[in-house]
Amino acid sequence: MPEASIGIFDSGVGGLTVARAIIDQLPHESITYVADTARQPYGPRRIAEVRAYALEVMDHLVEHDVKMLVIACNSASAAVLRDARERYDVPVVEVIQPATRRAVRATRSGRVGVIATQATIESMAYHDAFTAAPDVLLTGVAAPRLVEYVERGETASEELIEVVRRYLEPIQAAGCDTLILGCTHYPLLTGAISYVAGDGVTLVSSADETAKDVYRILHDRDLAVGGDATPRHRFRATGDSLLFARLGRRFLGPEIDAVEVAPVGDTTYKGGPYEGDHHRLLGELPRA
């Protein structure tokens, strides 16, 4: 079982921030990443719908013999974590608690902000996580449009800056000195968010902390591969595999050399896989 891959999923490219941290911190481990692009974004959907989709994706990963599941999506973490840990025999890691721990360590004023999708904010998952830190005042703001910018590959436009500015107004008014990027897409907009937030605000991404949890659990349970193992990374999408490859290579890099089609649930994408024809990628990404 140590030779099996780590299963990671998100609705799109946002979870690649978590995948990047895992690849960097555990360079000998293989990953299998599934992007549920046919049904993205998860954020505006009802919690029950997100739960159903997430379980279908995790069923797919478990059927392909992964040794761990990483829910690299805040909306899915809020919707399905308890069910997933009861349903599967492999360890399940999520992204909300790691971000919360990091924010508690980072804040100096005890005022923390979180921007996340509508589903994550409405779930109160971050408020629940901060009950262990009663001295911290949390301000949560739904920022659903940011996912759209990431999935278009638009990371630095003036329009984006203005949207970020509006989302951060309540957080700045609350005097927060720490801001949780409560969606795994948002670290891909760190430049714009940091520009608006200012130098006095610490941005917290769950990616590095989640990778630390993955490292700890694999070693505690004797699931880590040996130090001489050669990793094999696999990427799958329930929707357009070429579109995911274009964006994924921009945000993750050359690790994405092919993207398979993942037949999950009622997804019906009829296109074929992307099999490494890099000429098809050139000039086809929208420029920020």
N, C-alpha and C positions, 0 to 999 in steps of 0.2 A: 504493500500500500504506500510506503514512502515515495515510490517512483511515480505514483499517480499525480495528476496536475491539481492545482488550486483552481477551483471554479469561481469566477467573478462575473457579476452581471450588473447592468444598468439599463435604463431605457435608451441610452444613446452613447455619445462619446464622453460624457462627463466622468464616468467611472474609470476612464483611462488615467485620470489623475491618481486614483488608488492603485491601478495596475502598475503605473510607473514607479510608485513608491515601493511596491512589493518586488518588482524586478530589481530595483536598485539595492534594496536591503537584503533580499534573498536571491542572489544572482544565479544560484544553481537550481532553483525551483522552476518548474514549468507551470504556465497558466493556461486556462481555457476561458476566454472572455466571450460572453454573449451580450449583444446589444439588441434590445427589443425595439428596434427602430420602426417596425411596422405599426407599433401601438404607442409610440412616444408622442408627446411628453406624458409622463405619469402625473405630474404636479397638479393639473386641473381636474383630474379624475376623482371619482368618489373612492374613499378608502377601501370599500369592499371590492371595487373593480381593480384597484392596484394590487390588493391582496391576491385576487384570482390570477392576474397576469404574472405576478412574481412567483407564485407557486408553480405555475406552468413552466416558467423558465428554469426554476430550480429543479423541478422534476427532470427536465431535459438534461441538465448538467449532471445530476446524480445517475441518470441512465448511462452517461458516458464516463462513469467511474471516477469522478473527482474525489479527492480526499478531504476537501474542506470547501465550504461555501462562503463567499464574501459578498454581502449585499452592499454593493458600491453605489447606493442610491438612498438618499435620506427619506424620500417619500415611501419607498418600499421598506426601509428599515422600520419606519413608524407603523406601517400597515401590517407587517407579516412576521416580525422577529419571533414572537412567542410561538406562533404556529409552526414556523420553520424548525425551531429547536425541538419541538415535540414530534415533528413529522420525519426528520432525517436522522440517520445514525452517524453522520459526519459532523464535525464542529461547524457552527455557524457564527460568523463574525459580521458585525454591522458597523455603521459609521457615526452614530449619534453620541454614544458614550465616549468614544475616543476624543471627539471634538470638545465635548463638555469638560473632560479632564484637563485638556490643554488650556481651555479658556479660563478655568478656575485658577490655574497656575499663573496665567499671563496677566490677569487684570490687577491693576493697582488701586483702582477706585471702587471696585466691587460693582461696577456698572458694565454689563455685557449686552451687546446687541447680537441678534441673529437675523440674517436674511435667508429665506428659504422659499420653497414652492408653497402654493396655497394648501396643498394636501398636508405637508409637513407642519405648517403653522397651525392649521385647524386641528391636527391630531394632538396638539399640546405635548408632543414627544420631548421637545427641548425643555419645556417648563417642568415636565415630570423628571427629566434627568437632573435638573438643577435643584430638586428638593434636597439632595444630599449636600448642597451648598446654600443654606438658608440666608447667608449674609450677602449673597449676590442678587442684584436686581437685574432681571432680564427684560429686554425690550425686543419683541419679535415683529418682523415686518415681512409680509408676503411679497416676493419679487418675481412673479411668474414670467415676465417677458425676457428675463436674462437668459433663460434656456434657449429661447428662439434665436438670440444673437449668436450663441455658441454653435448651435446646430447649423447656422448659416455660414459659420466661419468668420463672423464679423466681431472683432475683438477690440477695435480702437477708434470707432467712428465718433463724430461729434454727437450724433443722435444717441448713441449708446451712453456717452458721458452724461447727457441730459436725463436719460432714463435712470441711470444710477443715482444721479443727484437727487431726483425726486424720491427714490426708494430710501435713501439714507437720511433724509430730513428728520424723521422721527427719532432715529438713532442718535443723530448729532444733537438734537434738542434734549435728549435724555442724558447727555454727557457721557456716553459710553466710551471707554478707552480700549475696548477689545471688541472685535467683530467676528463672529463665527460665519464662515461661508457655508451655510447650511444646505447646500446642494452641491454634489460633486462636479457639476458643470461650472460652478462659479469660480473656482481657482484658475480656470482658463481665461478669466476676465480680471485677473489680479491687478494688472496694470491700470485699468480704468477704475476699479474699485478703490485701489490704494490712492490714486490721484485725487479722487473726490473725498475720501475719508480723511486724508492728511497724515502727516508724519507721526502725530501723537496717538494714532490708533493702530493697535496690533491686529493683523488679520490672522485668523485661525482656520486652517484647512484640516480636515480629518484624515487626509491621505497618509501622512507620515505616522501619525499615532495609530491608525488602523493597521498599517504594515507592521508596526511593533507588536500589536496584539497577535497578528498572524504568526510572526516569528516565535513569540513566546508559546503560543498554543501548539505549534508544530513540534517544538523541542520538548515541551512538557509531556506530550503524548507520543513521543518517539515516531513522529510522522515526517520529520525532516529528511531530505535526501542527503546523501554523502557529499562531501566537498569536491569530489571529482566528477559529479554528474553534469551532463550537458543538457541544458534546458531546451524544451521545444514548446514554443508558444503558438496557440491556436486562437483564431478570432472568428466569430460567427455573428451574423446579423439576421434578424427575422424579416428585414426589409431589404432595400437596395444595397447590395454588397459593395458595389463600386463607389457609391456615395459615402458609405461608411469608411471605405479604404482611403478616399481622398482626405476626409476630415481627420481620420484616425492617424494617418501618417504625418499630417501636419502637427498634431498635438502630441503624439507618442513617439513617432520616428520610424526608422526602418524595421523595427521589430514586426510591424504589420506588413508581411510580404504576401499574404493571401487572406481572403475572407470567404468563409464558407456560408452557405445559406442554412439557417437553423429553422426547421419546420416545427414551430412551437404553437400549441393551441390552435386557434382558428386563423392564424396568419397564412396568407395565400400568395406570397411573393413568387412570381413565376420566372424571374430572371435567374441567371446562373451565378456561380461564385466568381469572385475576383481572384485571379490566379497569378498575380504578379506581373501583369503587363503594364509596366510603369509608364509607358507612353500614353496610356489612356488616362493617367492622372494629370498630365501636364496641362496647365492653362484652364482647368475646369473648376477650380475652387473660387468662390467669390472672394474678392480682396477686401480686407477691412480698410 
